[in-house]
Amino acid sequence: MLRKSLIFGMLVFAALVLSPVMPGEQAEAQQPTQWRMQVLWDPGTLPYRIEEGFAKRVKELTGGRLEIKVFAPGSLVPTMQMLESVQAGMFEMMKTYEGYYIGKMPEVAFTSSLPLGFTDAWQFETWFWHKGGVEMLRDSYKKLGLHYLAPTIYGEEPLHSKVPLKGVADLKGKKGRFVGIAGPVLTKLGASVTPLPTAEVYPALEKGIIDFADRGGLAANFDAGLHEVAKYIILPGFHQPTTATCYVVNMKAWNSLPKDVQAILESAGREYSAEMFAQNLVKDYEALENFKKKGCQVIYWPDSEIKKIRKVAMEVWEDYAKKSPKAKQVYDSQIAWMKQLGLLD
């Protein structure tokens, strides 16, 4: 009897040890991986809420295995130091605008936004995912110990000005805030340009440090209160007709993730690119009316003025294409796609 009981006990023990753990039980037993992500935009603005949605979605899709905590601009490091900080592993992930890095990586002059380049977000989106853009950027970032996860793409950004600007001539002698390749374009048009972080645009306009600025989409800019410090809105957004921000991850942190979690992160990044585009499109129309209700005047520049800018913009494109072999590769690829789309002759 004792022998039978012993054998039965051993069999039960073996069954418990060798039996597979159910997925739900396994997820429950695992401690979640916790990441920190610093973003570009102020809390309370539309794009910040979208990043909170992205983090929530990742947690949901991974069954709680990956949790991303969103940090506001400057709360971990100054915005201009995010690239080096993620590279060094100070935190795992950032949502950034690559225009900040055109001095270090000339190719990103083309992948953040191209003045008078792509005219619709879908044109830019297809270049990234179906014309080799993502692969080119992953190659660039890999050399820095980083993984380029995904772009998030939306439409034009306006100019906000303290003074009326009715054409190119009015830019001369004015002080503006721009980052990316829009900076050298505006400089060639006669403006004095400073590359302030997004979160510093409001106080710079308020104090008169700058006369006009690019900052974000209309909805984000209304949330940030730009109607209080700049009463003129300039459209179309010739300097940034389409915009790509992006998720970038420390390579060591990326490689530590299971393959299915990596796939989920990329999928969530692409999902929230669509979310960024859709919410911006809907909310920007509402924001434009809200700006008008707050006493802001919208000034639409005629095609004749835009044509003057296009010649200068294309000269700057060519200048940046000469800065590195990778920049030339990206430039040639985008030019070929724009020609197929009928945007260039």
N, C-alpha and C positions, 0 to 999 in steps of 0.2 A: 504493500500500500504506500509506504514511504517512498519507494523507488518510483512508483507511478506518479506520485505527487511531484517529485523532483523533476522528472522528465517533462511533465506538463508545465511546470514553472519555467523550465529552460526554454520550452517552445514559445510560451507567451512572451518571455523576455526577448527572444530572437525576433518574434513578429513585431514587437514594439520598436526594436532597434532598426530593423531592416525595412519596415513599412514606409512607403513614401509619405512625406508631409504634404498635406493639401495646400494648394497655393495660398488660400486665405490664411491658414495657420502659419505658413512660412513668412508671409508679409507681416503678420502680427509679431512674429518673433524677431524679425530684423529691425535694427535701429535705422531710422531714415537717414539718408545722406543729406546734409544741410549745407546749402550754398548761400553766399551773399552776392547780390548783384546791384551795383550802383548804376543809376540811369541818368538821363540828361535833363529831365523836366521836373519842374516844381510839383510838390504834392498839391492836390486839388485841381490840377489841370487834366484835360482829356487824355493826353498821352501817358501821364503817370497812372491814371486809372486803368488804361489798357495794359500797362506793364504789370499791375497788380492782378489783372485778369489772366495774363500769361502765366504768372507764377501759380495761381490757383489751378489753372488748367493742367499744368505739368504735374502738380501734386495729385490731381484727380486721375489723370491718365496712367500715372505710375503706381497707383494704389497706395500713395503715401511714401513710396520709397525714396523720392527726391523732393525736398522742400527748398524753395528758393525764397529768400527774404529780400525784399526790394528796399533799396536805400536811396534817398534823395541826393541831388547833386551836392557835392562837397561834404557829405556826412561821413564818408570814409576817407576820401582823398580829394583834392581839388580836381575839377573836371579835366583840366589839361594833363593831369598825371595818371589818368585811369589806365591808359595803355601799358605804361611801365609797371603799374601796380598789379594788374592782372598777370602780366608777364612774370613778375617776381613771386606770384602766388599769395599776395597780401589778401586778395579775395578772388573768388573763382570765376566771376562772370561780369560782363558789363554790357549795357545797351548804349551804344555810342553813335556819333556822327563822324564818319571817317574824314571829313573835311579838316578836322583838327590836326591830322597827321600827314598832310600833303608834303611837308618839308622832309619827313622821314621816309614816306612811302609815296612817291609821286603818282603811282598808278591809282591811288584812291581819290585823286583829283577828279577822276572820271566816274568813280563808283559811288560817290556820295550824292552828287548832283552835277549836272552839266548845264551851265547857262545857255539857254536857247538850243538845247539838244533835244532829248526825247520830250514829246509833248504830252504823253499820257502815261500814267503809272503802269498800265499793262505792257506798254512797249519796253519799259525799263525792266519790269518783272520777267518778261520772256528772255531778255538778254541775259539776266542772271542765271536762270534755271535751264534754258534751252539753247543758249549761244555761248556757253562756256564760262560765264562770268564767275559763278560760284567756285568752279575748279581753279580758275586763275587766282582768286583771292585766297582760297585754302592753301595754295602753294606758297603765296607770299607770307601768310600768317604763320604757317608751319615753321618757317625759318626763324620766327621770333618766339617759338615755343608756345604758340597760340592756335586755337582752332576757330576758324570762321564758321559759325553755325548757320546763320540765315539772315538775309536782308528783310527789312520791313519797309514797304514802299507806299507812299501816298502822293497826292498831287501837289499843286503849286503852293508856294509860300508868298505872301504879299510883302511889301515894304510898309513900315509904319514910320511916319515922319512928324516932326514938330512943326515943320514949315511946308507950304504947298510946293510940290515938285511936279511940274507939268511937262517935262521933257529932259533930254540928256543935258542940255545946257545948264539946267538948274542944279545938276549934281556937282558942278565945279566949285571947289572950295568948301563943300559941305563935309561933315564928319559922319562916317557911317560904320556900323558894326556888321561884319561879315566873316564867315569862316569858309574854308574850302576854296575852290577855284573861282568862286564869285568875287573873292577879295581882289585878286589881280585884275579881273575884268573891270570892277568898279574903280580901281586905282587908275587904269588906263582911260577911264571915262572922266577923270578929273576929281574924284572924291578922295578924301583922306580916310583910310580904312584901319580899323582896329579889330582884332579877332577875339572879342570877349566871349566867355562861356554864356550859354543860354540864360542861366539864372541871373546873370548880371545885366541883362538888357534893360529891364525896368528901371533900376536905380540910375543907370547911365543916361537914359533918356530924361528921367526926372531931374537929374542934376545938370543937364545940359552938356555932359561930357561928349555926347554924340547928338547929331541932328536927326538921324534916321537909322533904321535898323531892319535887318532880317532877323526873325526869331523862331517862328514855327508856323503851323497852320492857323487860320483865322480863329477856330474854336479854342485852341490852346492859348492863343494870344489874348482872346477876350477873357478867358479864365484867369490869366495872369494880370489882367487889369490894364493893358496897354492903352485902352481908351482914356485913361486918366492922365496919361503923360504924352500922348501923340495923337493929334486930332485928324491926321491925314493918312489915308490908306491908298497905296499905289498898286494898281493892277494893270495888266497881267503880271504875274511873278516871273519876269524875264530872267532874273538871276537864278531862279530855282523852280523851273516849271514842273519837275518831278523830284522827289526827295527819297533817298534811301538811308535809313538808319540801320543798325545791324547788331546782332547778338554775337559776342566774341567770348570764348571760354579759354581758361588756362589749360594748356595741353595735358599736363599731368592729371588735372582734375577730370578732363574729358576721358582720358584713357582708363581712368579708374572706374568708369561707369560700365555696367553690363550693356551688351550690344542692343538689347531691346529698349533700354532707357535712353541710349543715344538716339535710336530711331524715333522714340517718342519726343525727345527734345527738338529734333529737326522738324518733325511734323507739327509740333506746337508752334515753332517759329514761323512756319509757312502759314499756319492757320491764323496767327496773329498779325501777319502781314496783310492778309485779307481783312481782318478786323480793323486794323489801323486805317487801311484805305477806305473801307465802308463807313466807319464812324466819322472820319475826317470829312468825307464827302457830304454826308448828311448834316453834320453839326456845323460845317463851315457856312452853309447857306443860312442857317439860323443865326450864326454869329455875325454875319455881315449885316443882317437886319438889326441885331442888337447894337452893333457899333454905331449904326445910323441913329438909332434911338438915343444913344449917348452923346449925340452931337458931332460924330465923326463924319468927315467928308471923304467920299470915295472918288479918286481921280483915275480915269482909265487912259492910259497912253495910247495914241494912235499907232497904226502899223508903220507909219513913216518913221517914228522914233525907234520902234523896235528893230527896224532894218538897220539903222545906224549902229545899234548895239551888236547885232549879229556879226558884222564884219570884225569888230573888236574881239568878240567872244571867240570866234574861230581862230583868230591869231593866237589867243591865249591857249586854246586847245593844243595847237601845234607846238607852242613853246613847252608845254608840259609833257607832250609825247616824246620830246627829245631828252627828257631828264633821266630816263633809265630804259633798259630793254623791256622790262615788264610794263612800264607805262606805255611804250610804243605798241606792245602786244594788245593791251586793253583798248587803247585808242583805235588801232586798226580794226579790231573786232567790232567796236561800237559804230565806227564809221560805216563799215560794211552793212551792218544791220539797219542803220538809219537810211542808207541808200535803198535797201530792199523795201523799207517801209515808205519810201517816197518823200522822206524828210529832207534829203539832200540830193542834188543832181549827180 
